[in-house]
Amino acid sequence: MASLCAPSISCFPQVTLLFSIYLHHFSHAICLHWLLLFLTCCCVSGVIERLGMGVVPYVVLLVVPVLGRMSDQCEDVRLMATYCFATLIRLMPLEVSTFPFV
């Protein structure tokens, strides 16, 4: 659902709102049904794939909740979270240190 409208969510407020809704579902996962968690993982995956390198500023916000879902009780949620995590790690930029080595 959210991945279908991803080309129109390329501006900062819309992406922030979208990810805040997803992160809310990830953080309150104890009281949620496994299907809702799975669909949330699918939507995050679709948005990551559609935005591509445009998701790089939001990687920091997504890595920890997705990593938490990798230990979910449901195997489907774990597999989708693992896929999302692998995609996020691949997109994570490697920064050069600003401090000189001694």
PESUL-V805465 format. One record per residue. PSI is psi in degrees with one decimal (* if undefined). Layout:
PSI
PSI
This chain:
-56.2
-29.2
-22.2
-28.5
12.4
-35.8
-24.9
-1.0
33.4
-6.5
157.0
-49.9
-37.2
-42.3
-39.6
-43.6
-44.2
-48.4
-30.4
-35.1
-44.8
-42.8
-30.4
-42.5
-37.1
-38.9
-26.3
44.1
-14.8
-38.0
4.2
155.6
150.2
-30.5
-38.3
-40.1
-41.3
-44.1
-34.5
-43.0
-40.7
-41.7
-42.2
-42.1
-43.7
-40.6
-40.8
-44.1
-40.4
-41.8
-27.0
-122.4
-14.2
-13.5
-5.5
-42.0
-18.1
2.1
-40.6
-35.3
-23.9
-26.5
-49.0
-47.8
-38.1
-38.1
-37.0
-36.1
-15.3
-12.9
24.6
159.5
-31.6
130.6
-36.9
-41.5
-41.9
-43.9
-42.3
-39.0
-36.6
-41.0
-44.5
-42.7
-43.0
-39.3
-40.7
-40.6
-38.0
-32.6
-13.0
125.9
146.0
118.6
145.3
138.2
140.2
-12.8
135.9
143.7
143.0
*
